[in-house]
Amino acid sequence: MVKLHDALYAGRPFAHRALHVDFTPHIGVGNDPDPHVCLRQIALWNETEFALRGRVATLDLVRYEDDAVHTFAQVQLL
């Protein structure tokens, strides 16, 4: 994921990269309009150590607009 992140910020988008912030690989698992619901779910998940296994087959490029996430492109990775 780090290599993909770096590749996506190569070229013209590099000017928008925040060099003072390290990229932390992450995958969005869920969301809720109420941030307190998200915090409760995170606390619940963090009570037990677990691992997720799988593969990323699709990359969605999204924009956040009007309080909603909209996919504007999708890239098949496999």
Order of alpha helices (4+ residues) and beta strands (2+ residues): alpha-alpha-beta-beta
